[in-house]
Amino acid sequence: MPDYITGTLQWDNLVKMTDAEEYAYQVKLHRGISITDINRNDKTVTDSNGSVHAYDILILATGSRSAMLRDVPDMKGIFSMRNRGDADTFLQHTRETSGRVVIIGGGLLGIELAAALREVQMEATVIQRTSRLMNRQLDPLGSQLLHEELTDKGIDIYYNDETDRFLGTGAVSGIRLKSGLTIDCTAVVMAIGTTPNIELARESGLECKRGVVVNDYLQTSDPSIFAIGEIAEFKGRYMELRQLPSSRQKLLPGT
């Protein structure tokens, strides 16, 4: 997504599978529809057009959506960054309004986005609620080296702080942090993690906690149904392995 925002890559370069590859791998893709119901007894799924599809093995890969802060006002200039629609809306906004972008969250997405914005000469500020960046992935030394790399690029980073209030009327003009600091900006991007899309699995009666509970083989509580990616939860942990794209590995210390 950051490469799309900077214009380094066009959207076609980010598409995982082309039409020709779908044909070659004998994948039948139903575009523009969703699954509304899983009938585990009959081993069928019903789509949003009302069509019923039978299965022998069902794989759930419903992904996740951006997590949002509570009580976010309906105000122009506040974004999540999860899909092309989000990116296009953000790009249109930044073309119409110049100014600083505040990124809430110092994880992988927030860091990549801040670095991408600096590449196109946009001012970026990161708000991190903990004492260091990527605290789940890096040790203290690694976090410090990453901090130095980002600040050298001109990115402002504030630690141990959270958003208290969005400022502006109709459109965001700044944020006030719980520390009392006020930051002027024309856009705010939420990068505070994701929420797994497990509603369909839960409604079908599969065992769910924060994600869909799976065993060593990614098998759910129904032996005929498997869950993969961001929705799969194994002993309280998620199965997806996150890695920096090669184009961004320069941001990591020692690379």
Backbone hydrogen bonds in HBPLUS format (Angstrom, degrees):
<---DONOR---> <-ACCEPTOR-->    atom                        ^
c    i                          cat <-CA-CA->   ^        H-A-AA   ^      H-
h    n   atom  resd res      DA  || num        DHA   H-A  angle D-A-AA Bond
n    s   type  num  typ     dist DA aas  dist angle  dist       angle   num
A0004-TYR N   A0001-MET O   3.08 MM   3  5.08 123.8  2.41  98.0 112.6     1
A0005-ILE N   A0001-MET O   3.00 MM   4  6.33 153.6  2.08 153.2 160.7     2
A0006-THR N   A0002-PRO O   3.03 MM   4  6.32 155.0  2.10 150.5 156.2     3
A0008-THR N   A0003-ASP O   2.94 MM   5  5.08 120.6  2.30 153.6 161.2     4
A0009-LEU N   A0003-ASP O   3.25 MM   6  5.51 162.5  2.28 119.2 119.7     5
A0007-GLY N   A0004-TYR O   3.21 MM   3  5.06 140.0  2.38  93.0 104.4     6
A0013-ASN N   A0010-GLN O   2.95 MM   3  5.48 138.9  2.13 111.9 123.0     7
A0014-LEU N   A0011-TRP O   2.85 MM   3  5.18 150.4  1.94 110.1 119.9     8
A0022-GLU N   A0018-THR O   2.98 MM   4  6.30 152.0  2.06 149.1 157.1     9
A0023-TYR N   A0019-ASP O   3.11 MM   4  6.43 158.3  2.16 148.2 152.9    10
A0024-ALA N   A0020-ALA O   2.94 MM   4  6.19 160.7  1.98 147.0 152.8    11
A0025-TYR N   A0021-GLU O   2.91 MM   4  6.01 154.0  1.97 149.6 155.2    12
A0027-VAL N   A0022-GLU O   2.77 MM   5  4.84 173.8  1.78 153.1 152.8    13
A0026-GLN N   A0023-TYR O   3.11 MM   3  4.98 159.5  2.16 102.3 107.6    14
A0048-SER N   A0034-SER O   2.71 MM  14  5.37 133.2  1.93 157.1 164.7    15
A0036-THR N   A0046-THR O   2.79 MM  10  5.80 157.9  1.84 156.9 164.5    16
A0046-THR N   A0037-ASP O   2.95 MM   9  5.18 158.3  2.00 143.8 149.5    17
A0039-ASN N   A0044-THR O   2.81 MM   5  5.23 169.0  1.82 159.7 162.2    18
A0043-LYS N   A0039-ASN O   2.79 MM   4  5.60 118.9  2.17 138.0 155.6    19
A0044-THR N   A0039-ASN O   3.09 MM   5  5.23 155.4  2.15 139.0 145.8    20
A0055-TYR N   A0043-LYS O   2.96 MM  12  5.69 155.5  2.02 155.2 151.3    21
A0045-VAL N   A0053-HIS O   2.78 MM   8  5.27 151.9  1.85 148.0 157.5    22
A0053-HIS N   A0045-VAL O   2.80 MM   8  5.27 164.3  1.82 159.0 164.5    23
A0047-ASP N   A0051-SER O   2.88 MM   4  5.50 162.8  1.91 158.0 163.0    24
A0050-GLY N   A0047-ASP O   2.88 MM   3  5.35 162.3  1.91 118.1 123.2    25
A0058-LEU N   A0224-SER O   2.94 MM 166  6.29 168.6  1.95 163.7 167.4    26
A0226-PHE N   A0058-LEU O   2.79 MM 168  6.23 160.2  1.83 160.6 167.5    27
A0060-LEU N   A0226-PHE O   2.69 MM 166  6.05 168.4  1.70 155.2 158.0    28
A0228-ILE N   A0060-LEU O   2.98 MM 168  6.34 160.2  2.02 172.9 173.2    29
A0197-ASN N   A0063-GLY O   2.93 MM 134  5.85 175.2  1.93 146.5 144.9    30
A0065-ARG N   A0195-THR O   3.01 MM 130  5.34 159.6  2.05 139.8 143.4    31
A0195-THR N   A0065-ARG O   2.73 MM 130  5.34 158.1  1.78 156.9 164.6    32
A0067-ALA N   A0193-GLY O   2.97 MM 126  5.47 176.5  1.97 129.4 128.2    33
A0075-MET N   A0073-PRO O   2.94 MM   2  5.47 120.1  2.31 109.7  92.9    34
A0076-LYS N   A0170-GLY O   2.90 MM  94  6.14 161.4  1.93 151.4 145.1    35
A0172-VAL N   A0076-LYS O   2.83 MM  96  6.14 162.3  1.86 176.8 171.8    36
A0188-VAL N   A0077-GLY O   2.82 MM 111  6.23 154.9  1.88 164.4 169.1    37
A0079-PHE N   A0188-VAL O   2.78 MM 109  6.12 163.9  1.81 163.9 169.6    38
A0190-MET N   A0079-PHE O   2.76 MM 111  6.15 164.7  1.78 159.1 162.2    39
A0087-ALA N   A0083-ASN O   3.10 MM   4  6.47 162.6  2.13 152.9 157.5    40
A0088-ASP N   A0084-ARG O   2.79 MM   4  6.02 164.6  1.82 159.6 163.2    41
A0089-THR N   A0085-GLY O   3.00 MM   4  6.11 160.4  2.04 147.1 152.4    42
A0090-PHE N   A0086-ASP O   2.97 MM   4  6.16 158.5  2.02 148.7 155.0    43
A0091-LEU N   A0087-ALA O   2.87 MM   4  6.08 161.6  1.90 151.2 156.3    44
A0092-GLN N   A0088-ASP O   2.98 MM   4  6.15 161.7  2.02 147.7 152.2    45
A0093-HIS N   A0089-THR O   3.04 MM   4  6.23 155.3  2.10 143.8 150.6    46
A0094-THR N   A0090-PHE O   2.94 MM   4  6.24 161.5  1.98 154.7 159.3    47
A0095-ARG N   A0091-LEU O   2.99 MM   4  6.21 140.3  2.16 144.6 155.2    48
A0096-GLU N   A0092-GLN O   3.21 MM   4  6.43 142.6  2.36 140.6 149.6    49
A0096-GLU N   A0093-HIS O   3.10 MM   3  5.21 125.9  2.40  97.3 111.0    50
A0097-THR N   A0093-HIS O   2.91 MM   4  6.09 141.9  2.05 150.2 161.6    51
A0186-THR N   A0100-ARG O   2.97 MM  86  5.87 159.2  2.01 154.0 156.8    52
A0101-VAL N   A0123-GLU O   2.93 MM  22  6.19 163.5  1.96 146.0 149.8    53
A0125-THR N   A0101-VAL O   2.97 MM  24  6.35 151.2  2.05 158.3 161.3    54
A0102-VAL N   A0187-ALA O   2.94 MM  85  6.31 166.6  1.96 155.9 155.2    55
A0189-VAL N   A0102-VAL O   2.86 MM  87  6.33 157.8  1.90 158.6 165.8    56
A0103-ILE N   A0125-THR O   2.69 MM  22  5.99 168.5  1.70 169.8 174.1    57
A0127-ILE N   A0103-ILE O   2.88 MM  24  6.22 158.5  1.92 162.2 164.5    58
A0104-ILE N   A0189-VAL O   2.90 MM  85  6.19 164.3  1.93 164.1 169.3    59
A0191-ALA N   A0104-ILE O   2.83 MM  87  5.57 152.9  1.90 155.0 156.4    60
A0105-GLY N   A0127-ILE O   2.83 MM  22  5.70 152.4  1.90 150.6 160.0    61
A0134-MET N   A0106-GLY O   3.27 MM  28  6.37 160.3  2.31 147.9 153.7    62
A0111-ILE N   A0107-GLY O   2.99 MM   4  6.12 162.9  2.01 155.7 160.5    63
A0112-GLU N   A0108-LEU O   2.95 MM   4  6.09 169.9  1.96 155.4 158.5    64
A0113-LEU N   A0109-LEU O   2.90 MM   4  6.00 163.7  1.93 153.3 158.2    65
A0114-ALA N   A0110-GLY O   3.00 MM   4  6.12 161.5  2.03 144.8 150.0    66
A0115-ALA N   A0111-ILE O   3.01 MM   4  6.22 165.7  2.03 153.8 157.3    67
A0116-ALA N   A0112-GLU O   2.90 MM   4  6.09 152.7  1.98 145.7 153.9    68
A0117-LEU N   A0113-LEU O   2.90 MM   4  6.14 156.0  1.96 153.0 158.9    69
A0118-ARG N   A0114-ALA O   3.12 MM   4  6.39 153.2  2.20 146.7 153.5    70
A0119-GLU N   A0115-ALA O   3.16 MM   4  6.43 140.1  2.32 138.9 149.2    71
A0119-GLU N   A0116-ALA O   3.15 MM   3  5.12 125.0  2.47  92.7 106.8    72
A0120-VAL N   A0117-LEU O   3.14 MM   3  5.38 137.9  2.32 100.4 111.4    73
A0122-MET N   A0117-LEU O   2.87 MM   5  5.14 163.7  1.90 144.7 143.4    74
A0121-GLN N   A0118-ARG O   3.00 MM   3  4.75 155.8  2.06 107.5 106.7    75
A0156-ASP N   A0124-ALA O   3.25 MM  32  6.60 156.7  2.30 155.9 153.3    76
A0126-VAL N   A0156-ASP O   2.78 MM  30  6.21 160.9  1.81 159.4 164.4    77
A0158-TYR N   A0126-VAL O   2.93 MM  32  6.35 160.4  1.96 164.4 170.9    78
A0128-GLN N   A0158-TYR O   2.84 MM  30  6.07 177.6  1.84 174.7 174.5    79
A0161-ASP N   A0128-GLN O   3.47 MM  33  6.32 165.3  2.49 126.3 130.3    80
A0160-ASN N   A0130-THR O   3.01 MM  30  4.72 163.5  2.04 126.1 125.5    81
A0137-GLN N   A0134-MET O   3.00 MM   3  5.41 142.2  2.15 109.6 120.4    82
A0138-LEU N   A0134-MET O   2.88 MM   4  5.88 159.7  1.92 170.5 176.7    83
A0143-SER N   A0139-ASP O   2.93 MM   4  6.21 159.6  1.97 161.2 167.9    84
A0144-GLN N   A0140-PRO O   2.98 MM   4  6.19 152.3  2.05 145.0 152.4    85
A0145-LEU N   A0141-LEU O   2.96 MM   4  6.27 160.6  2.00 154.7 159.3    86
A0146-LEU N   A0142-GLY O   2.97 MM   4  6.15 155.2  2.03 146.2 153.3    87
A0147-HIS N   A0143-SER O   2.86 MM   4  6.08 155.4  1.92 145.2 152.3    88
A0148-GLU N   A0144-GLN O   2.98 MM   4  6.28 158.9  2.03 149.5 154.2    89
A0149-GLU N   A0145-LEU O   2.99 MM   4  6.23 154.1  2.06 144.1 151.3    90
A0150-LEU N   A0146-LEU O   2.98 MM   4  6.24 159.3  2.02 154.6 159.2    91
A0151-THR N   A0147-HIS O   2.91 MM   4  6.10 167.4  1.92 157.1 160.8    92
A0152-ASP N   A0148-GLU O   2.99 MM   4  5.99 147.4  2.09 140.9 149.4    93
A0153-LYS N   A0150-LEU O   2.98 MM   3  5.12 135.8  2.18  98.9 111.7    94
A0155-ILE N   A0150-LEU O   3.28 MM   5  5.70 163.4  2.31 140.6 139.5    95
A0154-GLY N   A0151-THR O   2.94 MM   3  4.99 156.1  2.00 102.4 110.0    96
A0178-LYS N   A0162-GLU O   2.87 MM  16  5.69 150.5  1.96 155.4 162.1    97
A0164-ASP N   A0176-ARG O   2.75 MM  12  5.57 158.0  1.80 150.7 155.1    98
A0165-ARG N   A0176-ARG O   3.07 MM  11  5.16 150.9  2.16 145.0 147.4    99
A0176-ARG N   A0165-ARG O   2.80 MM  11  5.16 161.7  1.83 154.0 158.2   100
A0167-LEU N   A0174-GLY O   2.73 MM   7  4.90 168.6  1.74 147.0 144.1   101
A0173-SER N   A0167-LEU O   2.76 MM   6  5.52 166.3  1.78 138.4 140.6   102
A0185-CYS N   A0173-SER O   3.15 MM  12  5.30 165.9  2.17 106.2 110.5   103
A0175-ILE N   A0183-ILE O   2.95 MM   8  5.46 150.3  2.04 146.5 154.9   104
A0183-ILE N   A0175-ILE O   2.90 MM   8  5.46 164.2  1.93 161.2 166.5   105
A0177-LEU N   A0181-LEU O   2.80 MM   4  5.31 169.4  1.81 163.1 165.4   106
A0180-GLY N   A0177-LEU O   2.87 MM   3  5.31 158.9  1.91 113.4 120.5   107
A0198-ILE N   A0196-PRO O   3.12 MM   2  5.72 123.6  2.45 106.0  90.5   108
A0202-ARG N   A0198-ILE O   2.86 MM   4  6.07 164.3  1.88 162.5 167.2   109
A0203-GLU N   A0199-GLU O   2.89 MM   4  6.06 163.1  1.92 152.6 157.2   110
A0204-SER N   A0200-LEU O   3.12 MM   4  6.30 137.2  2.31 139.0 149.6   111
A0204-SER N   A0201-ALA O   3.22 MM   3  5.21 129.6  2.49  93.4 106.4   112
A0206-LEU N   A0201-ALA O   3.17 MM   5  5.60 156.8  2.22 161.1 154.0   113
A0205-GLY N   A0202-ARG O   2.98 MM   3  5.22 159.0  2.03 108.6 115.1   114
A0213-VAL N   A0207-GLU O   3.11 MM   6  5.84 153.9  2.19 137.9 145.3   115
A0209-LYS N   A0211-GLY O   2.80 MM   2  5.17 159.2  1.84 160.6 164.9   116
A0212-VAL N   A0231-ILE O   2.64 MM  19  5.75 161.7  1.68 163.8 170.2   117
A0233-GLU N   A0212-VAL O   2.84 MM  21  5.47 164.9  1.86 144.0 140.4   118
A0214-VAL N   A0233-GLU O   2.94 MM  19  5.92 154.5  2.00 152.6 152.8   119
A0215-ASN N   A0219-GLN O   2.97 MM   4  5.40 137.2  2.15 133.0 145.1   120
A0218-LEU N   A0215-ASN O   3.03 MM   3  5.21 162.3  2.06 120.9 119.7   121
A0227-ALA N   A0218-LEU O   3.05 MM   9  5.79 152.6  2.13 155.0 163.6   122
A0220-THR N   A0225-ILE O   2.95 MM   5  5.82 172.5  1.96 155.7 156.7   123
A0225-ILE N   A0222-ASP O   2.93 MM   3  5.46 168.9  1.94 126.3 129.5   124
A0232-ALA N   A0229-GLY O   3.24 MM   3  5.79 154.2  2.31 115.2 121.9   125
A0234-PHE N   A0237-ARG O   2.61 MM   3  5.15 164.4  1.63 165.1 163.2   126
A0237-ARG N   A0234-PHE O   2.99 MM   3  5.15 157.1  2.04 107.8 115.2   127
A0248-ARG N   A0245-PRO O   2.86 MM   3  5.52 159.4  1.90 120.8 127.7   128
A0249-GLN N   A0246-SER O   3.31 MM   3  5.16 160.0  2.35  99.9 105.7   129
A0251-LEU N   A0248-ARG O   2.96 MM   3  5.84 169.3  1.97 127.2 130.7   130
A0252-LEU N   A0249-GLN O   3.07 MM   3  5.57 156.9  2.12 113.0 119.5   131
A0255-THR N   A0252-LEU O   3.31 MM   3  5.94 145.7  2.44 142.9 139.3   132
